[in-house]
Amino acid sequence: MEQIGSKMTGRREAQNRADRIRIFRQELDALRTAEVLSLTDDQRATVDAHLDRQLADLTASFDIDVSESQKQLSLGMRIVSALGGLALCAGVFLLFYRFWGQLATPSQVGILIAAPLLGLAAMDFASRRERTLYFTALIGLVTFACFVLDLTVLGQLFNITPSPNAFLAWGAFALILAYIYGLRLPLAAGLICLIVFSAATLMSLTGAWWTGFVERPETILIPGVLIALAPLVLPPGRSDEFMGVYPLVGLLTVFAVILGLWHNGGASWLPLEHKTVERLYQLLAFLVAGAVIWGGIRFDLRGTVNLGAAYFVICLYIKLVDWWWDWMPKYLFFFIVGAIAIALLTAFRKLRERTA
């Protein structure tokens, strides 16, 4: 675990160094074009040779991206890795259920226990032989799927009463994979499992069956908020991009719950009229969006600002549709929406200038 963590940290620092070298070269060319700084041919050749050696050493050690095209290819490879992992997960599920009935119970139990263990061994093997961890991430998704299938099918085989504890086990397993190998997708899956576990546990404490949390979205709201705020109390040690998964998952959960109660006040536990609850959550939606934008600006979290701004615009347009769509001429509605978009762009630009 320590070796893999140091590998990820070293690759991240190497990538940052390569990005600085690329930006330095671009700025050097701009200064020469503007006739602010001029190097002789020998001086420029010396600088280029030194930078090329630095990039060659970093590439040989960490397999980093030294150009924009390579960074775009790396992004595509991460997407392919995620999609391939999801496809293999589906294949594992279908394969299990295709031949499952033909196996004896001891064989079924043995396969269920062996599958995630083989996945862990494959992840360790791949992580020690690749520097970018694309194949490790793909295998990790399959391993997590095998573990989910493991508990699900074992529960069916031995008639174990379903409980939210399975989500706790799945979430813990996914978080272990995420932190050992530095994988963001298993981290997101683990956080979602923990949100479901927390919501189901809260629901069971009311005396209702735990699956009823779906009909009471406020049970999901609490763990969503806690997940979104988790980076404030978690110790540092991972990249901002990795830690950014927490607010992304938490805020998306909070946003979805508020939008759900926006249109279905009857699902709330608040002892108020349904319409009153809906109006309260409509107001809360805008307040939360504003708070997220402010927090993102305050702590220099660009992704959080973008997410809050997008949520604010979505809520605003939903409200405009509720107010005007049925009685206003459609052309006038869209003209007004366009004018509001221009006003928002102007406001965001001024806000951006103040925070520069």
Order of alpha helices (4+ residues) and beta strands (2+ residues): alpha-alpha-alpha-alpha-alpha-alpha-alpha-alpha-alpha-alpha-alpha-alpha-alpha
